[in-house]
Amino acid sequence: LLPAEAEALVRALQGTELRDAGGQGWLRQHECVEKLNMHAILSASAGQEQLLTELLVSYAKIPVLIGELISVEIWKHKIFPVLCRLEDFKPRSTFPIYVVLHHEASIINLLETVFFYKEICESAEDSILDLIDYCHRKLTLLAARSANGQTAVLVPPQELRKQAETMEFEISLKALSVLRFITDQVESLPLSALTRMLNTHNLPCLLVELVEHCPWSCQEAGKLKKFENGAWHVVPPEDQVKMTKLDGQVWLALLNLLLSPECQRKYHFDGFNKSQLLKLRAFLTDVLIDQLPNLVELQRFLSHLAVTEPAPPKKDLVLEQVPVIWDHILKKNAGKWEAIAKHQVKRVFSPTEEELKFQARRWAQTYSLDMMEALAPNKPRCGACGTEAAKRCSRCRNEWYCTR
């Protein structure tokens, strides 16, 4: 995007009503998010994301994006189940539903790309509490997945179920990265945000659960598979002790939450929390510490914790803030879930043939082939020999080849 285009898209971002999800105005907003998302990924890969970061901060759009994230999550859990129970819900296409579900993935991906910067985290202001709560809910889903082997997804249409389960898993992994970036800024977070992470949600113990069960790793047909860069890969024996990016995010978040003086002062090191944290000692092997040397400090801290009783946290008088976005949306729409679902059946999820064609043309402009190729993590391969390919068939535009 040109700077002027990026600025126009950022300025166009605005909060939308729950009942408008999937409508024409809402879809235009989603297109803005999607274009900014792709722009952010390409800019980050080139080390040029500073402009987008400045625009999001200058126009105070991070709270808007967090509000949209919470809104879609509430729609998914409050309205969509009602929608699917209605007798006249017979959508001509699953496309509008899929876009609403995908909107959450687009926003969290954009936030993951930009939350690396301190000024972005600070510009979230009070909405950071809603984002912390959101990340906690997603990490709880991850922990449940590792315990049950799957994630519960409320998506009745059979053709959407598989996609929705995969998407929910990937969204949860993005939320893990966002949370880790938030913990990088513990020194500049509001006191209520720190209290919420440490004592309300007890994130250190939840992160221990993720270290222990590692939901992005599994055994299949006697082979170890790990999830990385959007796909499951078989891990060769020589790489099985290698730390993945997701492993690194969990360990870095633990370092931030346990070694910061402010966090140590506020966290309740009671008997249960202490016993959970000491489980980490079994995972702090020499091989792991060689890959992330900062873990030596965590190892020392845990050794000290094992033989001492930490002082109880100081009982300061703190007026704790509550997440405003989640509560506001729930209160505003309480008792209206069925009415909203009926409205959306008529106005959104029964599109005409002409409306579907119009929207398909708009998406074709948003998702150009060249753009998608630039975002792809793997280079195209020759259809004949499998080597990296630089030429594509001019007729079908699908098959790649290395030489004539």
C-alpha positions as a printed Julia matrix, in Angstrom:
404×3 Matrix{Float64}:
   0.0     0.0     0.0
   1.06    3.56   -0.63
   1.3     5.72    2.52
  -1.85    7.63    1.55
  -3.76    4.37    0.99
  -2.64    2.97    4.35
  -3.7     6.18    6.1
  -7.13    6.13    4.42
  -7.69    2.52    5.48
  -6.64    3.21    9.08
  -8.9     6.26    9.29
 -11.82    4.21    7.93
 -11.65    1.75   10.85
 -14.58    2.21   13.2
 -16.6     0.23   15.69
 -19.58   -1.69   14.3
 -22.8    -2.9    15.89
 -23.26   -6.58   16.66
 -26.43   -6.79   14.54
 -24.54   -5.5    11.49
 -22.03   -8.4    11.43
 -21.82   -9.75    7.88
 -23.68   -6.79    6.33
 -22.36   -4.62    3.5
 -20.9    -1.89    5.74
 -19.35   -4.53    7.99
 -17.83   -6.31    4.98
 -16.21   -3.05    3.84
 -14.67   -2.73    7.3
 -13.41   -6.32    7.03
 -11.78   -5.5     3.69
  -9.94   -2.6     5.37
  -8.71   -4.93    8.13
  -7.66   -7.57    5.6
  -5.7    -5.12    3.46
  -3.99   -3.64    6.53
  -3.23   -7.16    7.76
  -1.51   -8.14    4.5
   0.28   -4.8     4.38
   1.51   -5.27    7.97
   2.91   -8.75    7.23
   4.74   -7.6     4.09
   6.04   -4.46    5.83
   7.27   -6.47    8.82
   9.12   -8.92    6.56
  10.85   -5.92    4.96
  11.44   -4.15    8.31
   9.25   -1.19    7.28
   6.21   -1.43    9.58
   6.92    1.89   11.34
   4.44    3.87    9.21
   1.5     1.59    9.99
   2.41    1.57   13.68
   2.45    5.38   13.75
  -0.9     5.59   11.95
  -2.62    3.17   14.34
  -1.29    5.11   17.33
  -1.99    8.58   15.9
  -5.6     7.79   15.04
  -6.17    5.76   18.25
  -7.35    2.67   16.35
  -5.99   -0.1    18.6
  -9.03    0.13   20.97
 -11.27   -0.01   17.87
  -9.59   -3.22   16.67
  -9.84   -4.78   20.13
 -13.53   -3.82   20.23
 -14.1    -5.55   16.87
 -12.27   -8.63   18.14
 -14.49   -8.89   21.23
 -17.61   -8.2    19.15
 -16.94  -11.11   16.77
 -16.18  -13.41   19.69
 -19.51  -12.54   21.33
 -21.34  -12.99   18.0
 -19.78  -16.43   17.62
 -20.87  -17.62   21.06
 -24.16  -15.75   21.57
 -25.8   -15.19   18.17
 -24.52  -17.92   15.89
 -25.91  -20.84   17.99
 -29.33  -19.1    18.01
 -29.04  -18.48   14.26
 -28.48  -22.16   13.56
 -31.56  -23.15   15.6
 -33.92  -20.97   13.55
 -36.06  -22.92   11.1
 -35.75  -20.34    8.32
 -31.94  -20.3     8.51
 -31.08  -21.9     5.18
 -28.2   -19.81    3.83
 -27.63  -19.85    0.09
 -23.92  -19.92    0.81
 -21.64  -20.46    3.8
 -19.49  -17.62    2.45
 -20.93  -14.78    4.63
 -20.68  -16.96    7.76
 -17.11  -17.93    6.95
 -16.15  -14.25    6.53
 -17.53  -13.36    9.97
 -15.61  -16.24   11.55
 -12.47  -15.25    9.57
 -12.74  -11.63   10.76
 -11.49  -12.61   14.21
  -8.45  -14.34   12.69
  -7.63  -11.27   10.57
  -7.75   -8.88   13.53
  -5.69  -11.02   15.9
  -3.12  -11.55   13.12
  -2.86   -7.78   12.6
  -2.5    -7.21   16.35
   0.18   -9.9    16.57
   2.2    -8.12   13.88
   2.07   -4.65   15.45
   1.96   -5.4    19.21
   5.72   -5.96   19.18
   6.02   -2.17   19.63
   5.74   -0.53   23.03
   3.78    2.47   21.73
   1.08    0.15   20.3
   0.67   -1.55   23.68
   0.44    1.82   25.43
  -2.06    3.18   22.89
  -4.5     0.38   23.82
  -5.11    2.24   27.12
  -7.99    0.72   29.14
  -8.93   -1.71   26.34
  -5.75   -3.66   27.19
  -7.82   -5.33   29.95
 -10.26   -6.68   27.35
  -7.36   -7.93   25.26
  -5.78   -9.66   28.28
  -9.13  -11.34   29.04
  -9.46  -12.38   25.39
  -5.97  -13.91   25.34
  -6.7   -15.72   28.61
  -9.86  -17.28   27.11
  -7.91  -18.45   24.07
  -5.06  -19.92   26.13
  -7.64  -21.75   28.25
  -8.99  -23.25   25.0
  -5.46  -24.34   24.1
  -4.99  -25.99   27.48
  -8.37  -27.74   27.09
  -7.33  -28.93   23.64
  -4.17  -30.5    25.06
  -6.26  -32.26   27.72
  -9.08  -33.45   25.43
  -7.26  -33.72   22.11
  -9.59  -31.28   20.38
 -11.24  -27.88   20.61
 -15.0   -27.49   20.98
 -16.29  -25.29   18.15
 -19.97  -24.39   17.86
 -20.32  -24.57   14.07
 -23.22  -26.8    12.99
 -22.83  -26.65    9.15
 -20.64  -29.69    8.49
 -18.65  -28.02    5.72
 -17.56  -25.26    8.09
 -16.72  -27.38   11.12
 -13.24  -28.51   10.06
 -12.24  -25.01    8.92
 -13.58  -23.47   12.12
 -11.68  -25.9    14.35
  -8.43  -25.19   12.51
  -9.08  -21.45   12.64
  -9.87  -21.51   16.37
  -6.59  -23.31   17.04
  -4.56  -20.84   14.97
  -6.32  -17.84   16.57
  -5.39  -19.2    20.0
  -1.74  -19.46   18.94
  -1.81  -15.84   17.71
  -3.31  -14.81   21.06
  -0.35  -16.48   22.78
   2.04  -14.28   20.8
   0.02  -11.13   21.57
   0.03  -11.98   25.27
   3.79  -12.46   25.25
   4.22   -8.99   23.66
   1.99   -7.53   26.39
   4.17   -9.15   29.07
   7.22   -7.5    27.46
   5.77   -4.18   28.66
   4.96   -5.07   32.28
   6.8    -1.97   33.51
   4.51    0.39   31.58
   1.19   -1.47   31.97
  -1.56   -0.09   34.25
  -1.52   -1.66   37.74
  -4.93   -3.2    37.15
  -3.62   -4.96   34.01
  -0.8    -6.56   35.98
  -3.16   -7.63   38.76
  -5.51   -9.13   36.18
  -2.75  -11.18   34.54
  -1.16  -12.42   37.75
  -3.95  -12.86   40.25
  -7.32  -12.73   38.47
  -6.27  -15.11   35.67
  -3.12  -16.64   37.21
  -1.37  -16.64   33.83
   1.91  -18.09   35.16
   0.15  -21.35   36.1
  -1.73  -21.41   32.78
   1.57  -21.04   30.92
   3.01  -23.92   32.98
   0.09  -26.02   31.74
   1.02  -25.16   28.14
   4.68  -26.08   28.74
   3.61  -29.37   30.28
   1.15  -30.47   27.58
   2.39  -28.51   24.51
  -0.79  -28.45   22.33
   1.22  -27.57   19.18
   3.02  -30.93   19.36
   1.54  -34.4    18.88
   2.4   -38.02   18.1
   0.88  -39.47   14.95
   1.63  -42.94   13.57
   4.74  -43.1    15.76
   6.09  -39.79   14.43
   6.44  -36.48   16.26
   4.58  -33.61   14.55
   4.74  -29.92   15.47
   2.62  -26.99   14.32
   4.63  -24.15   12.82
   4.02  -21.49   10.16
   0.38  -22.46    9.81
   0.83  -26.21    9.24
   1.71  -29.48   10.97
   5.18  -30.84   10.11
   6.83  -34.17   10.86
   9.91  -33.44   12.99
  13.03  -35.46   12.11
  14.75  -37.16   15.11
  17.69  -34.73   15.11
  15.34  -31.7    15.49
  13.02  -33.08   18.17
  14.72  -31.16   20.99
  14.75  -27.94   18.98
  12.65  -25.13   20.45
   9.85  -23.85   18.19
   8.72  -20.23   18.05
   5.62  -21.14   20.07
   7.74  -22.77   22.77
   9.83  -19.62   22.86
   6.75  -17.4    23.29
   5.64  -19.36   26.37
   9.1   -19.3    27.98
   9.57  -15.58   27.27
   6.16  -14.79   28.78
   7.1   -16.8    31.89
  10.41  -14.93   32.15
   8.58  -11.6    31.97
   5.91  -12.53   34.52
   8.13  -14.28   37.07
  11.38  -12.3    37.02
  10.07   -8.75   36.92
  10.41   -7.16   40.41
   6.93   -5.63   40.15
   5.41   -9.0    39.24
   7.22  -10.77   42.08
   5.86   -8.16   44.49
   2.24   -8.66   43.34
   2.03  -12.4    42.6
   0.66  -14.8    45.24
   3.33  -17.5    45.7
   1.02  -19.72   47.72
   1.38  -23.5    48.04
  -0.51  -24.35   44.86
   1.18  -21.73   42.67
   4.59  -22.67   44.03
   4.09  -26.39   43.3
   2.9   -25.62   39.75
   5.83  -23.33   38.98
   8.35  -25.86   40.28
   7.17  -28.28   37.57
   9.14  -26.1    35.13
  12.45  -27.34   36.58
  12.02  -30.69   34.82
  11.83  -28.93   31.44
  14.83  -26.62   31.94
  17.41  -28.93   30.38
  20.87  -27.89   29.22
  19.74  -28.3    25.6
  16.82  -25.9    26.14
  18.95  -23.34   27.99
  21.54  -23.41   25.19
  18.79  -22.26   22.82
  17.44  -19.54   25.14
  20.25  -18.54   27.57
  17.97  -16.18   29.55
  16.36  -19.28   31.03
  19.38  -19.6    33.36
  17.87  -16.74   35.38
  14.54  -18.57   35.59
  16.35  -21.73   36.67
  18.06  -19.82   39.5
  14.76  -18.25   40.55
  13.04  -21.64   40.72
  15.92  -23.14   42.73
  15.6   -20.3    45.2
  11.79  -20.66   45.28
  12.11  -24.36   46.1
  13.99  -23.73   49.37
  12.38  -20.49   50.56
   8.97  -19.16   51.45
   8.43  -15.9    49.51
   7.03  -12.98   51.44
   3.25  -12.61   51.04
   2.25   -9.9    48.55
   1.62   -6.46   49.96
  -2.06   -5.74   50.33
  -2.14   -2.37   48.64
  -5.47   -0.63   48.16
  -6.1    -0.96   44.42
  -9.27    0.18   42.69
  -9.39   -2.54   40.07
 -10.73   -1.63   36.64
 -13.02   -4.01   34.79
 -12.99   -4.71   31.03
 -15.4    -2.18   29.53
 -15.86   -3.49   25.95
 -17.08   -7.0    26.84
 -19.47   -5.71   29.52
 -20.78   -2.9    27.3
 -21.63   -5.23   24.39
 -23.3    -7.8    26.65
 -25.39   -5.2    28.49
 -26.4    -3.41   25.29
 -27.6    -6.61   23.6
 -28.87   -8.61   26.59
 -32.17  -10.32   25.74
 -31.85   -9.38   22.06
 -29.88  -12.4    20.8
 -32.84  -14.04   19.03
 -34.03  -10.75   17.53
 -30.54  -10.07   16.17
 -30.32  -13.61   14.76
 -33.7   -13.23   12.97
 -32.6    -9.88   11.57
 -29.39  -11.4    10.23
 -31.22  -14.39    8.66
 -33.24  -11.97    6.53
 -30.66   -9.27    5.83
 -27.27  -11.01    5.83
 -27.21  -14.79    5.54
 -29.64  -15.26    2.65
 -27.85  -13.34   -0.12
 -29.16  -13.24   -3.68
 -27.11  -14.56   -6.59
 -26.29  -10.99   -7.63
 -25.08  -10.08   -4.11
 -22.82  -13.14   -3.99
 -21.3   -12.29   -7.38
 -20.74   -8.67   -6.34
 -19.01   -9.7    -3.13
 -16.92  -12.32   -4.96
 -15.65   -9.59   -7.32
 -14.69   -7.4    -4.34
 -12.78  -10.27   -2.71
 -11.02  -11.04   -5.97
  -9.67   -7.48   -5.92
  -8.6    -7.78   -2.27
  -6.89  -11.16   -2.65
  -4.77  -10.88   -5.79
  -2.64  -13.91   -6.7
   0.59  -11.9    -6.48
  -0.32  -10.7    -2.98
  -1.14  -14.19   -1.75
   2.13  -15.54   -3.14
   4.07  -12.83   -1.32
   2.39  -13.86    1.95
   2.94  -17.59    1.46
   5.58  -19.0     3.88
   6.9   -21.5     1.31
   8.25  -20.81   -2.17
   6.39  -22.48   -5.09
   7.75  -25.82   -6.29
   8.1   -27.25   -9.79
   5.27  -29.66  -10.64
   7.69  -32.04  -12.35
  10.85  -32.22  -10.23
   9.87  -30.5    -6.96
  12.69  -27.92   -6.97
  12.04  -24.24   -6.24
  10.23  -22.7    -9.22
  10.26  -19.17  -10.6
   7.9   -19.53  -13.6
   4.15  -20.09  -13.67
   1.88  -21.41  -16.43
   0.33  -18.42  -18.23
  -2.85  -20.36  -19.06
  -4.04  -21.95  -15.82
  -2.03  -19.63  -13.52
  -1.76  -22.55  -11.03
   1.08  -24.84  -12.11
   4.71  -23.85  -11.54
   7.87  -25.01  -13.29
  11.62  -24.42  -12.98
  12.72  -24.53  -16.64
  11.19  -25.1   -20.05
